[in-house]
């Protein structure tokens, strides 16, 4: 919602300044310019992007518009589900977590925390982190290396949509110039016409340059930056899981392992020690 408000502010300020300066909005309406600029940008985006990157761009832009789900409430659910899993693992042995890790969709623990269970990437990462411990395939000090490798790959994949979107934004002024040049070509073909008509055609050509620059610096580049923050928030969520799991696997008490993750959160998202204590009091373990 905030990002839509920002777009509205950009549009109102630019067009409002144009109107107050004596311009008429109708002179900016030239569908042919939008077809050239928009079509060229979409085509370039498709050319430079593998299928997965295109899908990630669409998903990322939808998240940008809706707002990142990794808010304080989401982290509270995460810390509570980790605490409950660690308590059960400490009390009943790691084998007691097998039913939740192997079938997370039907896990009675995960169902209690919808903000976490509705995040399939986070659920998959947590289950994938706990599975080697349950199976006894890795030692605690080896788990950190496994998770770091996975997180490093996630960072590489998350950067691809940002890079492609930023390059598309950088190409917009160029497509605007293409539209302007094509408009000038059309104008030169009718140079013998009335002066008023020539003036309109030159104005239409200049609109292409205007739209290319506006779309690049007023919309796409800000979107790319916002997408960078969104993907960074997703990675921080995953890193919090990794810190807590490796702490628990290394022998930390459940509350200490979760505290390790809490201390790594930003001040905006981090609950206080007192708040976390109250959160854990509300956790009811299964019989």
NORNORHU-V735200 format. One record per run of one state. SS is the DSSP state (h for helix, s for strand, l for the rest). FROM is the first residue (numbers start at 1). LEN is the number of residues. Records with the same first field share a line. If there is no record, write none. Layout:
SS->FROM-LEN + FROM-LEN
This chain:
l->1-1 + 21-4 + 29-2 + 49-2 + 67-5 + 93-1 + 103-1 + 107-1 + 112-2 + 118-2 + 136-4 + 190-5 + 250-4 + 264-9 + 282-6
h->2-19 + 25-4 + 31-18 + 51-16 + 72-21 + 94-9 + 104-3 + 108-4 + 114-4 + 120-16 + 140-50 + 195-55 + 254-10 + 273-9
